[in-house]
Amino acid sequence: MINRLILFLIFFPFTLFADSYHNIQSFIGEKAAAMGGAFTAISDDPSGAYYNPAGISFAYNNYVSISANTYREIGKPTRMCLVEDRTIHESLKHFHQAFLAPLRSLENIQLL
């Protein structure tokens, strides 16, 4: 069974275009914008609730984060494989509302 799977993957390779459809198209939060999108692994300020909610447990200070509205329009041509000289033009428009979030650090709270 494994040999058949390996042969299938060798003789029928697939091309993946995942970067065109990634989830986060704009930056929410001042630290995420300053880091250029490499914020998912850290996410220790209030905007971490958007990127990686588990990261806000590592917040070491109290924060208030404020972001402005963003609007983004993405257009991408896609060539059809089965029909020659045919292209589909895809477009995506989305709007992120303003972001205002407080975060309180739990570092100094003692539990029993």
N, C-alpha and C positions, 0 to 999 in steps of 0.2 A: 504494500500500500504506500509506504514511504517512497519507494523507488518510482512509482507512478506519479506521485506528487512532484518529486524532484524533476522528472522528465517533463511534466506539464509546465512547470515554472521555467525550465530552460528553453523549451521550444515555443512557448507562448508568453513572451514577456509582456508586462503591462507597464504603461507609463502613467505615473501619478502626478497630478498637478495640484497639490494641496495648498501651495502658498497663495494661490489666487482666492481661496475661500477660507482663509484663517479668520478666526472669530473677532479679534480685537483690531479694528481699523483705525481707531483714534485713541489718543492718550487721555485717560481720566486720572486726575491727580497731578500735583506739581512734581513729586518725586519720580513718578513713572515717566512723565514727559522729559525730565532732565536725564533720565537713564536711557532714553531712546527705546523704550519697549522691553528692556531687559529686567523688568521689575517683577515678573511672575514668581521667581524663586524667593524673593525677599518679602515683598508685600506686607511691610510692618507699619503702615500708616492707614488712615481710614479708607483710602481708595483700594486697599487690599481686599475689601469685601467684593469688589468687582473682578479683580484678577485672580486671587487665590485666598479664599476666606480663612483657610487654616493659618496663613501667615500673620494675621493680626494678633494671634496669641503671643507673638514675640515682640510686641510693641513695648518699648522701654520708657516712653514719655507720653504725656497727654498731648493730643493733637486736635486741631480743627483744620479741616481741609476744605477749600473752596475752589471750584473750577467753573469756567464759563461754558456756555453752550457751544457745541460743535455740530457742524453739518458736513456731510461727506457724500460725494457722488463718485461712484466707481464705474467705469466702462471697460469692457473687455471683449475683444472679438474672439470667437471660437470657430475654428474651421471644422466643417463636418467631414467625417472620415469616409462615409459611404458615397457621398455625392461630391463630384468634382466641382471645384470653383464655387462652392457655396459657403458662406460665412454667416454665422449668427452673431449679432451684436447684443451682448448682455449688459444690463445696467442695474446698479443697486444704489438706492438713495436711502440714507438713514440719518437720523437726528438724535443726538444725545442731549438730554436736558442738563441743566446746571446741576452740579454735584456739591452738596454741603453736608459734611459728616463730622461729628465729634467722635473722639476715641479716648477712653480713659484707661490708663495703664493699671493693671492689677498687681504690679510688682510688690508694693508695700502692704498689701492686705494679707493678714495672717489668718489661716484657716485652723481653728481649734488648736 
